[in-house]
Amino acid sequence: MWMLKRVKVALYERALVYRDRDLERVLAPGKYWLVGRGLAVQVYDVGKPEADLPRADLLVAEKRGLLEPYVQIVELGDREAGLVYKNERLTGVLAPGTRQLYWRGPVTVRVEVRDLSKEYALDADTARVLTRALGTVGLASIVGVAEVPDTAVGLLIVDGELREVLKPGVTAYWKFQRNLRVELAEMRLQTMEVAGQEILTRDKVSLRLNLTALWQVTDAVKARSVVSNAVEYVYKELQLALREAVSSRTLDELLTDKGALDREVAASAGKLESSGLAVRSVGVKDVILPGEMKTILNQVVEAEKVAQANLIRRREETAATRSLLNTARLMEENPTLLRLKELETLEKVTEKVGSLTVYGGLEGVLKNLVPGLTKGAAQ
């Protein structure tokens, strides 16, 4: 049955005309009279640029020449992704292997194709724009964003393989068809505490020691390839080095020179450098003795100090006696020196006497005064 149908297509519309369910033509904005049998018209609002056509794959295969003046056909390969710009504003991403149709109309659509086989990095500015367009949740399945602080480096692991060492800053990567993650390696000095180590000395004395160390990662790539957990590895190496150093010394040797213990532990920890790690300084903070050993050591120290005091006292007494002997010899050999010594003694004696009567001159004073005072003192 023949029919006459009037169709009006607005400026923001496009119309697909089907005859006997087969696409016959696409109508641009305007007024049309359609004549014939089996006609059907589908009108689409091109304010939404995505052309969601029924049986789109068949239409592209069979009616591509008819559609292309009105529809932009975007087809991506398995190793390609597309950045979708609408009126030169980034609005979304097309996944690899996608076919998408866009109306050619008031919204200008441009798709920037990225070859994922040659590049997997996405510049930070584009990633930030995509975050605003898609939101953090929507972007998470498409792009991986890594933020590396200025005190660390990042190790980019793609499908289980280390691909790149990331410098500080923000870096974004396509996540399509790959498993991607970023491991951060801290490059600053870190503190390690090895506390409460119960160790026997060479002379079988049980000690508890606390050690502290400063260490850092010097080569993040080497450290990752050699050790699975850098913190545990450094702890175990310091622990073993401390045990070896203490067990080879007696208690007296340890207490006499603790610096030697620090130096030996540091030297033993030097082999960490072959693993991309380094110990910068080591120090034994505490050497804790058992209660009974403390008492014994206190007694030993006390006895040593008493013996030292006695030795010093005897040494001083000997020196004083030797000095007196030397003085006596000098006075015996020199009468003038003896007379000066007598005058010095007289001066000291007279300081304690209120009045004094002198007979026989100075000789009488020397002969009679001193014995008199000595006799008076005895009475």
C-alpha positions as CSV (number, residue, x, y, z in Angstrom):
1,M,0.0,0.0,0.0
2,W,1.4,3.3,-1.0
3,M,1.5,6.1,1.5
4,L,2.5,9.8,1.7
5,K,4.3,10.8,4.9
6,R,5.5,14.3,5.9
7,V,8.6,14.4,8.0
8,K,10.1,17.5,9.7
9,V,13.7,17.3,11.0
10,A,14.7,20.0,13.5
11,L,18.2,21.6,13.6
12,Y,19.1,19.4,16.6
13,E,17.8,16.2,14.9
14,R,18.7,13.6,12.3
15,A,16.4,11.0,10.9
16,L,17.0,7.5,9.5
17,V,14.5,6.4,6.9
18,Y,13.9,2.6,6.6
19,R,12.1,1.0,3.7
20,D,11.0,-2.6,4.3
21,R,13.3,-2.5,7.4
22,D,16.3,-1.6,5.3
23,L,18.1,1.8,5.8
24,E,17.4,3.9,2.8
25,R,18.6,7.4,3.6
26,V,19.6,9.8,6.4
27,L,17.7,13.1,6.6
28,A,19.4,16.3,7.6
29,P,17.4,19.2,9.2
30,G,14.4,20.2,7.0
31,K,10.9,19.3,5.8
32,Y,10.4,16.1,3.7
33,W,7.6,14.3,1.9
34,L,8.1,10.5,1.8
35,V,6.2,8.4,-0.7
36,G,6.1,4.6,-0.9
37,R,5.3,1.4,0.9
38,G,6.9,0.0,4.1
39,L,8.4,3.3,5.3
40,A,9.6,3.8,8.8
41,V,11.4,6.9,10.2
42,Q,13.5,7.1,13.4
43,V,14.4,10.5,14.7
44,Y,17.5,11.1,16.9
45,D,18.5,14.1,19.0
46,V,22.0,15.0,18.1
47,G,22.4,17.2,21.1
48,K,23.7,13.9,22.6
49,P,26.6,13.2,20.2
50,E,26.8,9.4,20.8
51,A,24.8,7.7,18.0
52,D,23.2,4.7,19.6
53,L,21.8,3.1,16.5
54,P,20.2,-0.4,16.4
55,R,22.3,-3.0,14.8
56,A,25.2,-0.5,14.5
57,D,27.7,-3.2,13.5
58,L,25.5,-4.3,10.5
59,L,24.8,-0.7,9.5
60,V,28.6,0.1,9.5
61,A,29.4,-3.0,7.5
62,E,26.6,-2.5,4.9
63,K,25.7,1.2,4.9
64,R,29.0,2.9,5.8
65,G,28.9,5.2,2.7
66,L,25.4,6.3,3.6
67,L,26.2,7.0,7.2
68,E,29.6,8.7,7.1
69,P,28.3,12.1,5.9
70,Y,26.2,12.3,9.1
71,V,27.9,10.0,11.5
72,Q,31.6,9.9,12.6
73,I,32.7,6.3,12.9
74,V,35.6,5.6,15.4
75,E,37.1,2.1,15.5
76,L,40.0,1.3,17.8
77,G,42.4,-1.7,17.6
78,D,43.1,-4.1,20.4
79,R,46.2,-2.0,21.4
80,E,44.7,1.4,21.0
81,A,42.9,3.7,23.4
82,G,41.0,6.9,22.5
83,L,40.7,10.3,24.3
84,V,37.3,11.8,23.5
85,Y,37.2,15.6,23.1
86,K,33.8,17.3,22.7
87,N,34.1,20.9,21.5
88,E,37.8,20.5,22.3
89,R,37.1,19.6,26.0
90,L,38.3,16.2,27.2
91,T,35.3,14.2,28.4
92,G,36.1,10.5,28.4
93,V,38.2,7.5,27.2
94,L,37.4,4.8,24.7
95,A,38.8,1.4,25.6
96,P,40.8,-0.8,23.2
97,G,38.7,-2.6,20.6
98,T,35.9,-0.1,20.8
99,R,33.6,1.0,17.9
100,Q,31.7,4.2,18.7
101,L,29.5,6.3,16.5
102,Y,29.1,10.1,16.9
103,W,26.6,12.4,15.2
104,R,28.1,15.1,13.1
105,G,26.2,18.0,14.5
106,P,26.3,20.9,16.9
107,V,28.8,19.0,19.2
108,T,32.2,18.6,17.5
109,V,33.7,15.3,18.5
110,R,37.4,14.5,18.2
111,V,39.0,11.2,19.2
112,E,42.8,11.2,19.9
113,V,44.1,7.7,19.4
114,R,46.9,6.5,21.6
115,D,49.0,3.5,20.6
116,L,49.3,1.4,23.8
117,S,51.9,-0.9,22.3
118,K,54.4,2.0,22.1
119,E,53.4,4.2,25.1
120,Y,51.8,3.4,28.4
121,A,52.5,6.7,30.2
122,L,49.9,9.5,30.3
123,D,51.0,13.0,31.1
124,A,49.9,14.3,34.5
125,D,47.9,17.2,33.1
126,T,45.7,14.9,31.0
127,A,45.3,12.6,34.0
128,R,44.1,15.5,36.1
129,V,41.6,16.6,33.5
130,L,40.3,13.0,33.2
131,T,39.9,12.9,37.0
132,R,37.6,16.0,36.8
133,A,35.7,14.4,33.9
134,L,35.2,10.9,35.1
135,G,35.8,11.2,38.9
136,T,38.3,9.2,40.9
137,V,36.2,6.0,40.9
138,G,35.6,6.1,37.1
139,L,39.2,6.8,36.4
140,A,40.6,4.0,38.6
141,S,39.8,1.3,36.1
142,I,41.3,3.2,33.2
143,V,44.4,5.0,34.4
144,G,46.8,4.3,37.3
145,V,48.1,7.4,39.0
146,A,51.3,7.3,41.1
147,E,52.4,10.1,43.3
148,V,56.0,9.8,44.4
149,P,57.2,12.1,47.2
150,D,60.5,14.0,47.0
151,T,62.0,11.7,49.7
152,A,61.5,8.5,47.7
153,V,61.6,6.8,44.3
154,G,58.9,4.7,42.7
155,L,59.3,1.4,41.0
156,L,56.8,0.8,38.3
157,I,55.9,-2.9,38.0
158,V,54.0,-3.8,34.8
159,D,52.7,-7.4,34.6
160,G,55.2,-8.5,37.2
161,E,58.2,-6.9,35.5
162,L,60.1,-3.8,36.7
163,R,59.8,-1.3,33.8
164,E,60.9,2.0,35.2
165,V,62.2,4.0,38.2
166,L,59.9,6.9,38.8
167,K,61.2,10.2,39.9
168,P,59.4,12.4,42.5
169,G,56.1,13.8,41.2
170,V,52.8,12.6,39.7
171,T,52.8,10.0,36.9
172,A,49.8,8.4,35.2
173,Y,49.7,5.1,33.2
174,W,47.1,3.3,31.1
175,K,45.8,0.3,32.8
176,F,44.2,-1.4,29.8
177,Q,45.3,-5.0,29.3
178,R,48.0,-4.8,31.9
179,N,48.5,-5.3,35.6
180,L,50.2,-2.2,37.0
181,R,51.4,-1.2,40.4
182,V,53.9,1.2,41.9
183,E,56.2,0.4,44.9
184,L,57.7,3.3,46.8
185,A,61.2,3.1,48.2
186,E,62.1,5.5,51.0
187,M,65.6,7.1,50.4
188,R,66.0,8.9,53.7
189,L,67.9,7.7,56.8
190,Q,65.8,5.3,58.9
191,T,66.2,4.2,62.5
192,M,66.5,0.6,63.4
193,E,66.2,-0.6,67.1
194,V,67.5,-4.1,68.0
195,A,66.3,-4.3,71.6
196,G,66.4,-7.0,74.3
197,Q,69.0,-9.3,72.9
198,E,70.0,-12.0,75.4
199,I,73.6,-13.0,74.6
200,L,76.3,-15.1,76.4
201,T,79.8,-13.6,76.5
202,R,82.9,-15.8,75.9
203,D,83.2,-16.3,79.7
204,K,79.5,-17.4,80.0
205,V,78.0,-14.2,81.4
206,S,74.4,-13.6,80.2
207,L,73.9,-10.0,79.0
208,R,70.9,-8.1,77.6
209,L,71.9,-5.5,75.0
210,N,70.0,-2.8,73.1
211,L,71.4,-1.6,69.8
212,T,70.4,1.3,67.6
213,A,71.4,1.9,64.0
214,L,70.8,4.4,61.2
215,W,70.4,2.8,57.7
216,Q,69.1,3.7,54.3
217,V,68.3,2.4,50.8
218,T,71.1,3.3,48.4
219,D,69.9,1.4,45.3
220,A,66.2,0.7,45.2
221,V,66.4,-1.5,42.2
222,K,69.1,-3.8,43.6
223,A,67.5,-3.9,47.0
224,R,64.2,-5.1,45.5
225,S,65.9,-7.8,43.4
226,V,67.9,-9.1,46.3
227,V,65.7,-8.9,49.4
228,S,61.9,-9.3,49.9
229,N,61.7,-7.1,53.0
230,A,64.5,-4.6,53.5
231,V,63.5,-3.8,57.1
232,E,63.5,-7.4,58.3
233,Y,66.8,-8.1,56.4
234,V,68.6,-5.2,58.1
235,Y,67.3,-6.2,61.5
236,K,68.4,-9.8,61.1
237,E,71.9,-8.8,59.9
238,L,72.4,-6.4,62.8
239,Q,71.1,-9.0,65.3
240,L,73.6,-11.6,64.0
241,A,76.5,-9.2,63.9
242,L,75.8,-8.2,67.5
243,R,75.6,-11.8,68.7
244,E,78.9,-12.7,67.0
245,A,80.7,-9.7,68.4
246,V,79.5,-10.2,72.0
247,S,80.1,-14.0,72.0
248,S,83.7,-13.6,71.0
249,R,84.5,-11.3,74.0
250,T,84.7,-11.6,77.8
251,L,82.7,-9.3,80.0
252,D,85.8,-7.4,81.0
253,E,86.6,-6.7,77.3
254,L,83.1,-5.5,76.6
255,L,83.0,-3.2,79.6
256,T,86.5,-1.9,78.9
257,D,86.0,-0.9,75.3
258,K,82.4,-0.6,74.1
259,G,83.6,1.3,71.1
260,A,85.3,-1.8,69.7
261,L,82.0,-3.6,69.9
262,D,80.3,-0.8,67.8
263,R,83.1,-0.9,65.2
264,E,82.9,-4.6,64.8
265,V,79.1,-4.6,64.4
266,A,79.4,-1.8,61.8
267,A,82.1,-3.7,59.9
268,S,79.9,-6.8,59.8
269,A,76.9,-4.8,58.6
270,G,79.0,-3.5,55.7
271,K,78.1,-6.5,53.6
272,L,74.6,-4.9,53.2
273,E,76.0,-2.6,50.6
274,S,76.0,-5.5,48.1
275,S,72.2,-5.5,48.5
276,G,71.6,-1.9,47.8
277,L,71.4,-1.0,51.5
278,A,73.8,0.8,53.8
279,V,74.2,1.1,57.6
280,R,75.5,4.6,58.4
281,S,76.1,4.3,62.1
282,V,75.7,1.7,64.9
283,G,75.8,2.1,68.6
284,V,75.2,-0.2,71.6
285,K,72.9,1.9,73.9
286,D,72.6,-0.4,76.9
287,V,74.5,-3.3,78.4
288,I,72.2,-4.8,81.1
289,L,73.7,-7.2,83.6
290,P,71.9,-9.8,85.8
291,G,71.2,-8.7,89.4
292,E,73.8,-10.9,91.0
293,M,76.4,-9.9,88.5
294,K,75.8,-6.2,89.2
295,T,76.4,-6.9,92.9
296,I,79.7,-8.7,92.2
297,L,80.9,-6.0,89.9
298,N,80.0,-3.3,92.4
299,Q,82.1,-5.1,95.0
300,V,85.0,-5.5,92.5
301,V,84.9,-1.8,91.7
302,E,84.7,-0.8,95.3
303,A,87.7,-3.0,96.2
304,E,89.6,-1.5,93.2
305,K,88.9,2.0,94.4
306,V,89.9,1.2,98.0
307,A,93.2,-0.3,96.8
308,Q,93.8,2.7,94.6
309,A,93.2,5.0,97.5
310,N,95.6,3.1,99.8
311,L,98.2,3.1,97.0
312,I,98.0,6.8,96.6
313,R,98.1,7.4,100.4
314,R,101.3,5.2,100.7
315,R,102.8,7.0,97.8
316,E,102.2,10.4,99.4
317,E,103.5,9.3,102.7
318,T,106.7,7.9,101.1
319,A,107.1,11.2,99.2
320,A,106.7,13.2,102.4
321,T,109.2,11.1,104.3
322,R,111.7,11.3,101.4
323,S,111.3,15.1,101.5
324,L,112.0,15.3,105.2
325,L,115.1,13.1,104.8
326,N,116.4,15.3,102.1
327,T,115.8,18.4,104.2
328,A,117.6,16.9,107.2
329,R,120.6,16.1,105.0
330,L,120.8,19.6,103.6
331,M,120.7,21.1,107.1
332,E,123.3,18.7,108.3
333,E,125.7,19.8,105.6
334,N,124.8,23.5,105.8
335,P,124.8,25.2,109.3
336,T,123.5,28.4,107.9
337,L,120.4,26.6,106.5
338,L,120.0,25.0,109.9
339,R,120.1,28.4,111.6
340,L,117.5,29.7,109.1
341,K,115.3,26.8,109.9
342,E,115.6,27.5,113.6
343,L,114.6,31.1,113.0
344,E,111.6,30.0,111.0
345,T,110.6,27.7,113.9
346,L,111.1,30.5,116.4
347,E,108.9,32.8,114.4
348,K,106.1,30.2,114.5
349,V,106.6,29.6,118.2
350,T,106.5,33.3,119.1
351,E,103.2,33.7,117.4
352,K,101.6,31.9,120.3
353,V,103.4,33.8,123.1
354,G,101.9,36.9,124.6
355,S,105.1,38.4,126.2
356,L,108.7,37.3,126.2
357,T,111.8,38.2,128.3
358,V,115.1,37.5,126.6
359,Y,118.4,36.7,128.4
360,G,121.6,36.0,126.7
361,G,120.6,37.4,123.3
362,L,119.4,35.4,120.4
363,E,121.5,32.4,121.5
364,G,119.7,32.3,124.8
365,V,116.3,32.4,123.1
366,L,117.2,29.5,120.9
367,K,118.5,27.4,123.7
368,N,116.1,28.3,126.5
369,L,112.8,29.4,124.9
370,V,111.9,26.3,122.8
371,P,112.7,23.8,125.5
372,G,110.8,25.9,128.0
373,L,107.7,26.0,125.8
374,T,108.0,22.3,125.2
375,K,108.3,21.6,128.9
376,G,105.3,23.9,129.7
377,A,103.2,22.1,127.1
378,A,104.1,18.8,128.5
379,Q,103.0,19.9,132.0
